[in-house]
Amino acid sequence: MRKFAAALALATTALAGPALARDNSWYIGLEAGPNLTQNQLFDVTRPAVGTTAATVINDGIRARHEIGYDVGGNIGYDFGAFRTEFEVAYKDNNLDQFNVEQAVPAIRLANGTLGVPALGSYPLADGNARVLSFMVNGMFDFGGKDRDWGGFIGGGAGIARVQHSHYQFAKFGAEFLNDSDTGFAYQILAGVYKPISDHVDLGLKYRFFTVPTVDTFTTNGLATETRYRSHSLLLTLTYNFFEPAPPPPPPPPPPPPPPPAPAPLP
């Protein structure tokens, strides 16, 4: 019975060791995948003229984007049920079309002249929405032990540079907006992963990313304001390192006591 108990204790320790292998360890990761940018609605400010005050045309221009890409990397520390990381990411989406939805002030048209764009759609529009972000994330971890599936949910905050690159009403036309702004950003993260070796995890991550306010100027000096929001589905590859050594096995059980001496004969 003692030998069975000792064997059971050794087996339990052997199984528990890998379950703690990624806790209290550093990790570094790469991620990439498609990015869907939500429509951008631009408020355009009509400047003051004489005694007429400046006015803001809300939601004057809508920008629609094609599916683009999101790539990034991170380095972090896993405390066990919670981990924190620093992340750098870059997103790029081509423009699909513009919709002029309100009468906006004169801006640079595709032919290079200043004029008021007609209301309606501009399917030949061109340009890129580009974002470079630096984020600090925190996530709650569950599962992922003993080569089993794991998951996480969390979020992050930081700064992002949003660039409205070469926005124009027609490809190869004149740009009416080519400016960038840097500001506060936040994101929501969730995903699943599976350890594929003692140090490597492969996973899938969802990212909802927001820059609440993006202030830029048109090429003829009009102030614009919008926000940036996007959704990304990312394939992730993570390498864990500096993991603590597993605890040593318990000492063997003491030998059983010798059998009692036989009673002396009368």
N, C-alpha and C positions, 0 to 999 in steps of 0.2 A: 504493500500500500504506500509505504514511504517513497519507493522508487517511482511509482506512478505519479504521485504528487509532485515530485521533483521534475519529472519529464514534462508534466503539464505546465509547471512554472516556466521552464526553459522555452517551451513552445510559445507561451503567451508573450514572453519578452521578445522573442524573435519576430513575432507578428507586430508588436507594438513599435519596434524600432523604426521601420520604414514609415509608419504613420506620422512620426514626428520629424521626418527627414527634412521637409521644406520649411518648417517653422524656425523662426529666428535665423533667417538666411537672407542674403542679398540675391537680387536677380536683375537681369538685363533682357530687354525684349525688342523685337521688331514687329511692325504691323503694316498691313496694306490692304486696300480694297476699294470698292466703288463708293462714291459720294454723291448724294442727291441734295442739291441746294434748293431751299424753298424760294418762291418768288420774292423778289425785292421790290418794295414800294418806295419810291423816292418822293420825299417832300422837296419842293423847289421854292426858293425864296425870291420873290420879285423885289428888287432893290427900291429904296426910297427915291422918289423923283420930286424935287421941289418940296412942296408942302405935303405931298402924299407919302404916308409912312410905308415902310416895307411890309409886304404881306407874304404869307406862306401858302403855297398851293399844295394842299395835302394830297398824297397819293397821286401825284401828277403823272408819273411814269412807272410802269411795271416792267421789271426785267425777269425773263424766264431763262433758265439755264439747262443745258444738257447734263446728263450724268457724267461726272468726272471721277477723280481719284483722290484718295486720302492715304498718305504714307506717314509713318512716324516711328519713333523709338522712345524707349523709357528705361529708367534705372530706378530700382526701389528696394525696399526692405520689407520682408514678410514677418510680422510679429506673431502669426498664428491665425487667429480668427480675423485679424485686421491687417491690412498692408497699406503702405503709402509709397508714392513714387513721384519722380519728376519726369515730365513728358515734353517732347518736341514733336510737332506735327505740321504737315504742309498739305493744303488742299488746293485743287485747281479744277474749275469748271468753265467750259466754253459757253458763251451766250447762245441761246436758241432764238429768241426774238424779244423785241420791245413792244409794249402797248402804251401809247399815249392816251391817258384816260381823262386828263383835265387840260384846260388851256393853260399852258405854261409860258413863261417869258421866252424871248428869243434866245436860242442856243445854236451851236454850230451844227448845221445840217450836213448830210452826206456829201453834198457838192462843195462844201467849204464855206458857204455863205452863212451869215447869221439870219435866222428866221424862226417863226413860230411853227413848230412841227404840227402837221395835221393830226387830228384825232384818229386813232385806229391802230392796226397792227403793222409791225415792220419785221416780217419774217426773214429778211436778209441781213438782220443786225449781226454784229460781230463784236468780239471782245472776250475778256476772261475775268472771272472772279477768283482771286487768289488770296489765300490766308496762310500766314505763318504764325503759329501759336506756341506759347511756353506755359505749361500748366503744372500745377501741383494737385495730385489726385489722392483720394482716400477710398478704400474699398473694403467691404466685408466679404470674407471668403468662407466658403463651405464646401466640404467634400474634397476631392482630389487626392485622397490618400490611398496608398497601396495600389497605385496604377488605376484607380477608379476615376470616373468623371467627377469634375468639380465645377463650381460656379461662383460668380461674384456679382455684386451690385454696389454702386457708389457714384462718386462724382468728383468734380474738380473745379478749380478756379485759377485764373491767371491773366495774362495779357495776350492780345492778338493784333497782328497788323493785317488789315483788310485792304486789298488793292483792287480798285476798279480799273482794269488795265485795257486801254484802247477801246473804250465803249464807243460804238459808232452805229448809225442807223442802217448802214449798208457796208458790206465787206469791201475793203480797199477804199472806203470813203474817209471823210474827215472825222476826227475824234471830237465828240462833244464832252467826254469825261475821261480823264486819265489821271487819277489821283488816288491817294491812300490815306488811311487813318489808323492810329494805334489806340487801343482802349481795352477796357475790362472785358473778360470773356468767362463763360462758365460752361460746364458740360455735365451730362448724365451718362453713366456707363453701366453696362451689364454684359455678361457673357458666360460662356462655358469653356472648359479646357480639359485636356486629358494628358496625364504624364505618359510619355512614350519611352522614357529612359529614366535612369536615376537622377538626371539633372535637367532634362528637356521636357517642356510642355508644349503641346499644340492646341490652339483654341480658336474660338470665334467670338468677336466682340461687336456690340452695338454701341454707337456713339451719337448722342444728340448734342449738338454744339451750337452755342449762341454768342453773338456779340451784340448787345442790346442797342448800341448807338454807333453809327458810322457816319462821320461828318466829312464831306469832301466838297470840292469846288469844280464846276464845269470849266472847260477851257476858256470860256469868256468871263469867268469870275463869279458865277452865281453859286450861292451856297446850297448844298443838298444834304438831306439827312435820310438815312435808312437804317435797317438792321440786317444782320447776317444770321441765318439759321440753316443748319444742314443736318443730314442723317447719313451715317456711314456704317457699313457692314465690313468688318475687318478680319482677315486671317492673321492670327498672332503666333509668334514663335518666341518662347521664353527659355532662357538658360539660368538655372539656379546655381549659386556658388557660395563658398564660405559657409557651408552647412555645418551645424554642430555634429560632432562625432556621436554615433549611437551609444547609449549607456552600456557599460560592460555587463556581461551575463551575470546572474546571481551566483554566489559560491555554491559548490555542490553541497547537498545535505550531509549532515554528520552521519557517520556509520551507525547502524542500529546497535543498541547496547547488547552486550553478550548475554546469552541466556542465563537464567539463575542457576546457581550450583545445585546439584541434586541434594536432597536432604540426606543427612548421614543415616546409615542403617542403625537400627536399635541394637 
